[in-house]
Amino acid sequence: MSLSAADINFATELFNNIPDLTTRKMFGGLGIYSDGVIFALMKSDTQMLLKAQDPEFEAKLTAMGSEKWTYPRKNGGISSMPYWTLPDSALDDPDLANVLAREALALQR
């Protein structure tokens, strides 16, 4: 499944206060960048994810209901990526989505 123009528009509107926002289609999903730094993904099923590699930020996201992105491997194991689901509350609140995105970006720079 590939993302529609409406899905991409939702992502750019959600993060409309992030400077130098760009997107790039990849693997059926979407990479979301600020000034060339990836901070979020939209998976092909439209699930939104934030990059988080800081334990305190991960704990904050978890407390907000986020889950770490994991997937099954061919050998039966589980792998994970440094991305966490965007809290449901942020999907309905662009101000909160932008606060979290800025925090994700600050921890990468």
C-alpha positions as CSV (number, residue, x, y, z in Angstrom):
1,M,0.0,0.0,0.0
2,S,1.3,3.4,-0.9
3,L,0.5,6.7,0.8
4,S,-2.0,9.0,-0.9
5,A,-1.6,12.7,-1.5
6,A,-4.1,13.3,1.3
7,D,-1.9,11.2,3.7
8,I,1.2,13.3,2.8
9,N,-0.8,16.5,3.2
10,F,-1.9,15.4,6.7
11,A,1.7,14.8,7.7
12,T,2.9,18.2,6.4
13,E,-0.1,20.0,8.0
14,L,0.5,18.2,11.3
15,F,4.1,19.4,11.5
16,N,3.5,22.8,9.8
17,N,5.5,24.7,12.4
18,I,8.7,22.7,11.9
19,P,11.3,24.7,10.0
20,D,12.5,23.6,6.6
21,L,10.0,20.7,6.5
22,T,10.5,18.3,3.7
23,T,9.2,14.8,2.9
24,R,10.5,11.9,0.9
25,K,8.6,8.7,-0.1
26,M,10.4,5.6,0.9
27,F,9.4,1.9,1.1
28,G,5.7,2.8,0.6
29,G,5.9,5.2,3.5
30,L,7.2,8.7,4.1
31,G,10.3,10.2,5.7
32,I,9.7,13.6,7.4
33,Y,12.7,15.9,7.7
34,S,13.6,19.3,9.1
35,D,16.6,20.9,7.4
36,G,17.6,17.5,6.1
37,V,17.4,15.7,9.4
38,I,14.8,12.9,9.6
39,F,12.7,13.1,12.8
40,A,9.5,11.2,11.8
41,L,8.1,8.5,9.6
42,M,4.7,7.8,8.3
43,K,4.4,4.1,7.6
44,S,2.4,2.8,4.6
45,D,-0.5,2.1,6.9
46,T,-0.5,5.9,7.8
47,Q,0.9,5.2,11.4
48,M,3.0,8.2,12.4
49,L,6.3,7.6,14.2
50,L,8.8,9.9,15.9
51,K,12.5,9.2,16.1
52,A,13.6,8.7,19.7
53,Q,17.1,7.5,20.8
54,D,17.2,9.3,24.2
55,P,16.0,7.3,27.3
56,E,14.3,10.2,28.9
57,F,12.4,11.1,25.7
58,E,11.5,7.5,25.1
59,A,10.1,7.3,28.7
60,K,8.1,10.5,28.1
61,L,6.6,9.1,24.9
62,T,5.8,5.8,26.6
63,A,4.0,7.7,29.4
64,M,2.0,9.3,26.7
65,G,0.9,6.0,25.3
66,S,3.5,5.5,22.6
67,E,5.0,2.2,21.6
68,K,8.4,1.4,20.1
69,W,8.3,0.2,16.5
70,T,9.1,-3.5,16.4
71,Y,8.8,-6.1,13.6
72,P,9.2,-9.8,13.3
73,R,12.3,-11.2,11.6
74,K,12.3,-14.2,9.3
75,N,14.1,-16.3,12.0
76,G,11.3,-15.6,14.5
77,G,13.1,-13.0,16.4
78,I,11.9,-9.4,17.0
79,S,13.8,-6.4,15.8
80,S,13.1,-2.8,16.7
81,M,13.8,0.6,15.2
82,P,14.5,3.9,17.0
83,Y,11.0,5.1,16.3
84,W,8.0,5.4,18.6
85,T,4.3,5.9,17.7
86,L,3.1,9.4,17.9
87,P,0.8,9.6,20.9
88,D,-2.9,9.7,19.9
89,S,-3.3,13.0,21.6
90,A,-0.7,14.5,19.3
91,L,-2.4,13.2,16.2
92,D,-5.3,15.5,17.0
93,D,-3.2,18.4,18.3
94,P,-0.7,19.9,15.9
95,D,0.7,22.1,18.7
96,L,1.6,19.0,20.7
97,A,2.9,17.2,17.6
98,N,5.2,20.1,16.9
99,V,6.5,20.2,20.5
100,L,7.3,16.5,20.4
101,A,8.9,16.9,16.9
102,R,11.1,19.7,18.1
103,E,12.2,17.7,21.1
104,A,13.0,14.7,18.8
105,L,15.0,17.0,16.5
106,A,16.9,18.7,19.4
107,L,18.1,15.3,20.6
108,Q,19.6,14.5,17.2
109,R,21.5,17.7,16.7
